[in-house]
Amino acid sequence: MKIDVVSIAKPEKDCYSQLCDHFIKMSKRYAQLEARDLFTAKVTKAQENGPASAQKIYAELFGPWMERGYTVALDPRGEQMVSETFAQLFVNHSRTTFFIGGAYGHSKEFLQSCDRVVSLSKLTMSHKIAKVVLFEQIYRGLTILEGHPYHK
């Protein structure tokens, strides 16, 4: 099983990335999990021009990843689920790709092009925290599927 987490973010080495790396390492027992941070000068310029321009660039950068298996966008208005339901995202999919938008989130059109739209919480959180939560839930979901006691 292959899982990609693709986000509009500048690659950074900080305490948040260390936590993500920890869960990536733990998950490798069950799946090939990789993080991809995408950020270009086009993103900076588009974000200066406002939400519509930024979301268009985000979708362009995500484009090559859209054909890579089951696609899941993270969005505050998405479906909320318990961890056991989240784990089911990996069942019957040899490849799953998660998308974390930039400062302006995803466009309505991009969300409609994904197989699923999921919310991690009703709470607002920074992208860095959202990534940590996502990687932990991926690990938790994989352990649920494997019957490992981590999730209890």
N, C-alpha and C positions, 0 to 999 in steps of 0.2 A: 504494500500500500504506500502511496506517495501523497504527501500533504504539503502544499505550498501556502505560505502566508505572504501576500504581496501588499505593501502599503506605500502610500505617498508620504515619505519621510526621509530626512537626511540621516544617513547611517551615523550612529554615535556609539561610543563605548562609555556607558555609564552604569549606574546601579540597576537601571531598568533592563538594559540589554544583557547584563549578567544574569538576571532572573530569567529572561527569555531563553538565554543559552542553557541555563540549568534545565528548564523543561524540555527544550529541544533534545538535549543529551539523554534525559530520562525516557523520552518518547521513542528514541531510536531502537529500543528493544522491540517495539511493536510496529513501527512505520518509519519511512524515510520522511523526515520533516525538515523543511527549509524555510528560512525567512529571506524575503527580498524587499529591500528598501529602494524605492524609485524616487529620484528627485533630480530635476534639471533646472537650468536657467529659465526654460519655458514655464515651469511651474511657478517660479518666483514672479515672473512678469505677469502671468495669467492671474495669480492671486491678487496682484496689485490692481488688476482690472475688474475684480469682483467675482461673485459666486458663479455666474454662468460661464464665464471664461475659464475659471479654474476647474470647474467640473468637466468641461469639455477636454481640457488637457489631461486630467486624471483618467478619463475614459480612454483617451488615445494611448496613454502609457500602459493601461491595463489590457489594451486590445490583444497583444500577443498571448496573454495568459488566458483569454476567454475560451480558447479551444482546448484547454487542458483539464478535461474531466468535469466533475460536478462543481459548479461555481456557487459560492456563498458570499454575499456582500454583508458587511456589518453596517447596521444603520439603527439609530435610536428608535425609529418607528417600525422596526422589524419585529418578527415573532420572538417572543420570550419563551424560553423553555427550561425545563429542569435538566440536570446533567445527563440523566438516562436517555432523554429524548435527544439531546445534543449528540450523544454517542452514536445514535442511529444515523447521523449524517454520514458516517463512514461505512455503513453496511451497504453492500452491493455497489460500492464505488472504489475502483482501484486507484483513482486519483481524485483528490478534492483540493480546490483552490479557494482560499479566503481572501477577500479584498477589504482593506481598510483605507478609506478615502482620506483626502487631505483636510485642510482647515475648513473647507466648505462642504465636506461630505460628498455624497454621490448624487448625480442627477437622477431624476425620475426615470429617464430612459435607460440609464445604466442599471438601475435596480430592476427594471422590468426584463432586462436581458439576462439576468442571473437566474440560476435554478432556484435559489432560496435567499431570503433576506432575514437576517437574524439580529436581534438586539441582545447585547450582553447584560443590560440593566436599564432600568428607568432613570438611574442616576446619570448625570453628565460626568464624564471623566476625560482626562487628557489621553491623547493617542498613545503615549508611553504606557500608561496604566492599562488602557484597553488591550494593548499587545500582551502585557504580562497576564492579564485575565484570560485572554484567548489562548495563549500557550498553555496555561495551567488547565483550562477546560479541555483542550485537545488531549493533553496527557491523561486527565481524569477520564475522558471518554474512552480512550484506548484501553485504560486499565479496567473500566467497566466491561468492555467487550471481551477482555481476556479473563475476567473473573478474578482479577487481582484485588486485594483488600484495600488498596490506597483510598478508594472513594468512600469508604465507610467512616 
